[in-house]
Amino acid sequence: MTKKILLLSFTCIIIISAKAQNTPPAKDTVSYTLNEVVYSAAKEGNYVSKIKPVKTEVITNAGLCKMACCSLAESFENTASVSVGYSDAISGSRQIRLLGLAGKYTSMLEENRPAMRGLAAPFGLSYIPGQWLESIQVAKGPGSVINGYESIAGQINLELRKPTTEEPLFVNAYIDHLLRSELNVISSLQLNKKWSTAIFAHGSIDAQKHDGNSDGFMDEPMKRQLNFSNRWIYLVDNGVQWRFGFSGLYETREGGQMHFDKQAPCNPLTNNYGTNIDNTHINIYSKTGYPLADDNSSNIAFVADYTYHDIQSFFGVKEYSGTQHSAFLNLMLYNTFNEHHKLITGLNGHFNDYNELLNDRWFDGVNPNVPTVQDLSRRETVGGIYSEYTFNKDEKLVFIAGMRLDYNSLYKWLFTPRVNLKYDFSDNIIFRAAAGRGFRSVNVITDNIGILATGRQVSIANNLKLEDAWTYGGSLMFYFKCFEDEKAYISLDYFRTDFIDQVLVNQEISSTPNLYDKVHIYNLNGRSFTNAYQIDFSSFPVERFSVTATFRYNDTRADLQGQGLTELSLVDRYKGVLNIQYATRMNKWVFDVTAQINGQSRLPNFVHDDQKDHYSPVYPMFFAQLTRNFKGLLVYAGMENILNYTQNNPILSHDAPYSYGFNSSVIWGPLMGRKFYAGLRYTIFK
């Protein structure tokens, strides 16, 4: 058994040092010595931006340290805007939902470059360690046209720690009671006035099998991951900037039955069922900016990005392999005509080469059926031109209108209009509205990796369409005084998405009565829509004490074959989150408690015998963490899922993994029980 004691964390205070003499008396959060002042202040963990014209929730580095946040997937537990769940109970693949829509409809960006696309999507949320991040920005609605036409539900932009950050060394290490362990090392170095670099290294291992519900299957796969990144910034006195870097990752996952040994082939006759998934990911990027005017009112920028991804996997006797080569180019011209008018125009293009092969084997319980080999390879090239105009009237009124015209080698011409409006009725009342169109190409298997963890045949219709949807909505924010907090706020928002074309994945079609032997993937014929409502509250009512609360409600429906307009299965109707944090003087001790209430979701009709709708139960989740801050060192310990709540029987027909009834994709709740963890974060400041 491999045992590594590795740990994780991040510092949630701001330290500013300055020469000083005769420093005046200070309050609780200020202390002084003879030669320097050290000032520490609380920083909001989650907040809705007051400035951005698009409704944007920001998760800061302070928010990322409220929990362990080992990966990006675990960084959304303090918000109801983004829900994170499992695609199935075997592979460990995590998926998000924004505005009630699956994560594939959200554009993932890494410092405004497309990320986690294509074959990297099902496991991409585990590729970004939480402590590599400086902040996460969750923008709702169709957003900007600059990076492409794919955003439908919204955009999630990830900001990583910068090479210019004056932290020569940051180390975080983590371990939990199941011996999952992790180590991150980050070094930001300023070599001279022009050159800065940041080196990121990550290693994690989960090498112990565990079966908390005694169904004979691992609750999570055993995983090993190595991740490395190197980022550079070159700054010239005339304002020219060049940012470039590369990253590489290798991850292996082994899941399935507790007795499974991947050295022995899966065998339906002996019920030897397991999975193995190997992912290799490489990314190289370059971003260059050139000022065209001394006052920087006009400049040009060029972005180039290349991604390679390889996945080799098997799920029992089903085999899936794929290789992706993707390139993204973006040339942008910024013009600020005056304080009121700005125009961005540009050209960009995507090149995607997918080589995918699905060897689909299934069994009737005794005899093997003839395997179906499906070649899902495709080459897709997209080139487009875009323009985005911004009118800004003294920050009180901001209006953004954008449009782009693209030519897709598979789907021909595509026109994408989008508008955003922000209007401040006063300093304390802010209104936003947005509307726009989005498209996306379907990656049948990686969009729905959980369908491989079933005993069913995958049936894919011919000529699947490009998905096409309109999203529109708005928000209203009210700022007010709450005890000592002058800027507490309540935010209300509503968004609706209407699909013109959509690819549906339906497991609720029976070939004969009560025989569900196929996963059907086909084009929408009828209506499909989602209504999403949310209310947010945030306040620091007294010094060093913060309260953040969020509640979200979704109504997601589509015309399903044989069922008509139906609530989509496994989409939770609502979620509520409450986070309370208290810090002692100088932030020596920080206490965090998070409570969630997770609403019911409709269960697929093959889970029960009658024809009535059945729903999952409403369930709570609680998290707590205690952090002790020393000089340059933070030590923390915490507990997740305090009530030890887990979904009963997450794997249907777990005793017959090669039967049609075997299905691990009906996931509505947590798979892992109570977890104890501890960690440390060590920082050397320059």
Residue, then its C-alpha position, 0 to 999 in steps of 0.5 A: m500500500t502506497k502511503k504519501i503524506l502530502l498536503l494542500s492549502f493557500t493563504c487567505i490574507i493580504i500582507i503589505s509591508a512598508k517602511a514606517q515610523n511613529t505608526p498610529p494605534a491600530k484596530d484588531t486587524v493591524s499590528y506594527t513593529l518599529n520598522e514595518v507595518v503588517y496589515s491583514a484584511a479579510k478578503e471575500g471568498n465568493y462575490v458577484s462582481k459589481i463592475k462587470p457588464v455580464k453577471t459574473e460570480v468570482i471565486t477568489n483564492a480566499g474562497l478556494c481555501k475554505m475547503a481543501c479544493c484539491s481540484l477544480a471539480e471541488s472548487f464549486e462546493n460554496t456556490a449554488s451557481v455551479s453544481v458538480g456531480y458524477s457522470d457514473a459510479i465507476s469512472g470517477s468522471r465529474q461533470i458540472r451544471l450551469l443554468g440547469l444545463a450540462g457542463k458541455y454547454t458551458s465554455m471553459l476558458e483558461e485565462n481566456r483561452p479555450a480549455m477542456r474541449g473535446l476528449a479532455a472534457p470528461f476528466g478535465l475538471s480534475y486536471i487543474p489543481g485547486q491551489w494552482l488557481e488565483s481565481i475563478q470567474v463564472a459568467k452566466g449567459p452567452g457572454s462575449v463573441i471573442n473566443g467563439y460561438e460555443s458558449i450557451a449556458g455561460q463561461i467559466n474562466l480560470e486565472l492561474r497564479k502569475p509569474t509576476t507574483e512575488e512568491p518564490l516558493f509555495v507548497n501545499a500538501y494534503i492527505d485524507h483518512l483514505l490515504r488519498s494524498e497530493l502535493n503541489v509545488i509552485s515557484s514564481l520567479q522574477l528573473n529581471k525587469k523583463w522576464s518572469t516565470a512560474i513553475f507548477a508541479h503536481g502529484s496525487i495518488d489514490a491507491q486504496k480500494h474502498d467500498g463503503n456501500s458493500d456492493g462489491f464495486m469501488d466507490e471511486p477509482m484508484k488514480r495516479q496523476l502527474n501534472f507539470s506546467n511552466r509559464w513565462i511573461y516577457l515585458v518590454d518598456n514600450g508596452v509589448q507583452w509576450r506570455f507563453g508556456f506549456s503543460g503536460l499531464y498523465e493520469t491513470r484510473e482503475g475502477g470496477q469490482m473490488h477483486f478486479d485485476k487489470q492484468a486479467p482480462c474482463n470476463p462475463l462468465t466469471n463476472n470479472y468487471g473493471t475499468n482502466i482509463d489512461n489520459t495524456h494531455i499536452n498544451i502549448y500556448s502563446k499570447t502577444g500584445y502590441p500597443l499601437a498608441d502611446d496611451n494604449s487606446s489601440n493595440i493588437a493581440f495574437v493568441a495561438d494555442y495547441t492541444y494534444h489529448d490521448i485517451q485509452s480506456f475499457f469499461g468491462v468488454k467495451e473499449y474506447s480510444g481517441t486522439q485529439h489534435s486541436a489548434f486555436l488562433n485569435l487575432m484581435l484589434y482593440n480600439t478605444f475611440n474615447e471614454h464612451h466608445k470601444l470596438i474589438t474586431g478580429l479573426n479566429g479559427h479552430f482546427n480539430d482532428y479527432n480519431e475515435l474508435l468505439n468497440d461496443r460489446w454487450f451481452d444478454g446475460v449469457n451469450p455475447n453479441v456480435p461487437t459493433v465497431q464504430d469509427l467516430s473520427r472527424r476533422e472539423t475546421v472553423g474560421g470566423i470574423y467577429s466584432e464587438y462594440t461597447f458603449n460606456k456612459d460614465e460606468k452608469l450605462v454599459f451596452i455591448a453588442g457583438m456578432r460573429l460569422d463563421y464557416n464550419s467545414l461540417y455545418k457551413w455558415l453560422f451567424t452568432p449575435r449577442v448583446n449585454l446591457k448593464y444599467d446602474f439605477s443608483d450606486n446601490i441598484i444594478f440591472r443587467a440583461a443578456a441575450g444571444r445565440g450559441f452553437r456546439s459540435v457534439n462529441v458523442i462519447t466524451d460528452n456522455i462517458g457514463i453510457l459506457a459504464t452500462g450493459r447496454q448497446v450504444s445506438i447512435a443515429n445518423n447525421l447528428k446535427l450541430e446543437d443550436a440554442w438561444t439564451y436570454g435573461g437578466s439580474l438585479m442587484f441591491y446593495f444595502k447596510c447590514f449591521e457594520d457592513e455598508k455593502a451587503y448585497i442581494s442578487l436576483d437573476y433569471f435565465r432561459t435557454d431554448f434549443i433549436d437543435q439538440v442531441l439527446v441521450n435517452q436511456e428510457i426507450s424500451s425495445t420491448p415492454n420492460l426491456y431497456d437494452k440500448v442507449h439511444i442518441y438522436n436529434l431533438n424533435g420538438r421543444s427543449f428548454t431550461n428556466a433557471y432562477q437564483i438568489d444570492f446574499s453576501s455580507f460581513p455583518v460584523e468584523r471578521f465574520s462573513v455570511t454567504a447564501t445562495f439558492r437556485y431553482n431549475d426547470t429543465r424539460a425536453d420532448l423525449q421519444g415516447q414520453g412527450l415534453t418531460e422533465l429531464s432525469l437526474v437534474d436537481r430541481y434546486k440547491g441551496v448553499l450557506n457558508i459562514q466564516y469567522a476569523t480571530r484577530m490577525n486571522k490566526w484561527v479561521f473557522d469555515v462551515t458550509a451547509q447545502i440542501n440538494g433538491q430532488s431530481r426525476l429518476p429514469n423510468f427504468v429504475h422502477d416498475d410502474q409508469k409514474d414519475h419517481y424522484s430522488p430524496v432531498y438531502p443535506m450536505f455539511f462541510a467544516q474546516l479549521t485553519r491555523n495561520f502561522k508566519g508563512l505557514l497555514v495548517y488546516a483540518g476538515m471534514e466533508n459530508i459530515l452526516n455521512y450521506t450517500q446514495n443507496n444502490p448507485i449501481l443497478s444490477h451490480d451483481a450482474p455487470y454484463s446484463y442489460g440491467f447493469n447501469s452505473s450512470v443513474i447518479w443523483g447524490p454523493l458516492m463517498g461518505r464522511k471524509f476527514y482530511a488535513g493539510l498545510r500551505y507553506t509560502i515564502f514571500k520575496 
